[in-house]
Amino acid sequence: MGSPLFMAPEIIRKMGYNNRADIWSLGITIIEMSQGRPPNNDINSIEKLPQLAERDPPTFKEPKKYSTWFIDFLKRCLVKDPAQRPSAIELLLDVFMTTIPGPEILKDVIYETSSLRKRKAVNPTTLQVINPQ
């Protein structure tokens, strides 16, 4: 059991756990990583937790910032009925996952950052150049 804000509706309703609950949590994590905080953070007590199971699935606050494929991927993760929610394998085969670039896209960013570090001091958290004087 993790944070209540990440719990799938079926867990809140005590209907049992299976790996589809983790897919729901993935969707909540996607929102948190994209927006800086998880949805439904107005739920601040265990007594309010049942409200989460009754709400519509959360979405991005500003969907225009994201691709249609990413929004559709998120919607697939946050299907309330666990029997209708896709498995991890199904999500791996989703058009979003099969068309996005892999980790190799970071190669240039890593190279640029390490080159900059060799020339000047760089704050590792912000990647901003620190004036060495």
C-alpha positions as CSV (number, residue, x, y, z in Angstrom):
1,M,0.0,0.0,0.0
2,G,1.3,3.4,-1.0
3,S,0.0,6.9,-0.8
4,P,-3.8,7.0,-0.8
5,L,-3.8,9.5,-3.7
6,F,-2.3,6.9,-5.9
7,M,-4.7,4.1,-5.0
8,A,-7.0,2.6,-7.6
9,P,-10.7,2.9,-7.0
10,E,-11.0,-0.9,-6.5
11,I,-8.4,-0.7,-3.7
12,I,-10.2,2.1,-2.0
13,R,-13.5,0.1,-2.2
14,K,-11.6,-3.0,-0.8
15,M,-12.5,-5.1,-3.9
16,G,-9.1,-6.7,-4.0
17,Y,-5.8,-6.0,-5.7
18,N,-4.2,-7.1,-8.9
19,N,-1.6,-5.7,-11.3
20,R,-4.3,-3.5,-12.9
21,A,-4.2,-1.4,-9.8
22,D,-0.6,-0.6,-10.5
23,I,-1.6,0.6,-14.0
24,W,-3.9,3.2,-12.3
25,S,-1.0,4.3,-10.0
26,L,1.1,4.7,-13.2
27,G,-1.5,7.1,-14.5
28,I,-1.5,9.1,-11.3
29,T,2.3,9.1,-11.4
30,I,2.3,10.4,-15.0
31,I,0.1,13.3,-13.9
32,E,2.4,14.1,-10.9
33,M,5.5,14.0,-13.1
34,S,3.9,16.2,-15.8
35,Q,2.3,18.7,-13.5
36,G,4.5,18.6,-10.4
37,R,1.8,17.3,-8.0
38,P,-0.7,14.4,-8.0
39,P,-4.3,15.0,-8.7
40,N,-6.9,15.0,-6.0
41,N,-4.5,16.5,-3.4
42,D,-7.6,18.0,-1.8
43,I,-8.1,14.6,-0.2
44,N,-6.2,15.1,3.0
45,S,-7.7,12.5,5.4
46,I,-8.6,8.8,5.4
47,E,-12.3,9.8,6.0
48,K,-12.3,11.6,2.6
49,L,-10.7,8.7,0.8
50,P,-14.0,7.1,-0.5
51,Q,-14.6,10.3,-2.4
52,L,-11.6,9.4,-4.7
53,A,-13.3,6.2,-5.8
54,E,-16.5,8.1,-6.8
55,R,-14.8,10.9,-8.8
56,D,-14.2,10.8,-12.5
57,P,-10.7,9.7,-13.5
58,P,-8.3,12.6,-13.3
59,T,-6.8,14.2,-16.4
60,F,-4.2,16.8,-17.3
61,K,-5.1,20.4,-16.2
62,E,-3.8,21.8,-19.4
63,P,-4.2,19.1,-22.1
64,K,-3.1,21.4,-24.9
65,K,0.5,21.0,-23.6
66,Y,0.5,17.3,-24.4
67,S,0.2,15.2,-27.5
68,T,-3.0,13.3,-28.3
69,W,-1.1,10.0,-28.0
70,F,0.1,10.9,-24.5
71,I,-3.4,12.0,-23.4
72,D,-4.9,8.8,-24.8
73,F,-2.2,6.7,-23.0
74,L,-3.1,8.5,-19.7
75,K,-6.8,7.9,-20.2
76,R,-6.1,4.2,-20.8
77,C,-4.2,4.0,-17.5
78,L,-7.0,5.7,-15.6
79,V,-10.0,3.5,-16.6
80,K,-12.1,3.1,-13.4
81,D,-13.2,-0.5,-14.1
82,P,-10.1,-2.7,-13.6
83,A,-11.5,-5.3,-15.9
84,Q,-11.4,-2.7,-18.7
85,R,-8.1,-1.2,-17.8
86,P,-5.2,-2.4,-20.0
87,S,-2.4,-4.7,-18.8
88,A,1.2,-3.6,-18.8
89,I,1.8,-5.6,-22.0
90,E,-1.1,-3.9,-23.7
91,L,0.3,-0.5,-22.7
92,L,3.8,-1.4,-23.9
93,L,2.1,-2.0,-27.3
94,D,0.2,1.3,-27.2
95,V,1.0,3.7,-30.1
96,F,2.4,6.2,-27.6
97,M,5.0,3.7,-26.3
98,T,5.9,2.3,-29.7
99,T,6.5,5.7,-31.4
100,I,8.3,7.8,-28.8
101,P,12.1,8.0,-28.9
102,G,14.0,5.8,-26.5
103,P,16.7,6.8,-24.1
104,E,19.1,7.5,-26.9
105,I,17.4,10.9,-27.3
106,L,19.2,11.9,-24.1
107,K,22.6,11.2,-25.4
108,D,23.2,14.7,-26.8
109,V,21.9,16.3,-23.6
110,I,24.2,14.2,-21.5
111,Y,27.2,14.9,-23.8
112,E,26.4,18.7,-23.8
113,T,26.1,18.8,-20.0
114,S,29.3,16.8,-19.4
115,S,31.2,19.0,-21.9
116,L,29.9,22.1,-20.1
117,R,31.0,20.7,-16.7
118,K,34.5,20.2,-18.0
119,R,34.7,23.8,-19.1
120,K,32.9,25.5,-16.2
121,A,31.3,24.6,-12.9
122,V,27.6,23.6,-13.4
123,N,25.0,23.3,-10.7
124,P,23.9,19.7,-11.1
125,T,20.3,20.3,-10.0
126,T,19.5,23.2,-12.3
127,L,22.2,22.6,-14.9
128,Q,23.0,26.4,-14.8
129,V,26.5,27.5,-15.2
130,I,28.0,28.8,-12.0
131,N,30.3,31.8,-12.4
132,P,33.7,30.4,-11.2
133,Q,34.9,33.8,-10.0
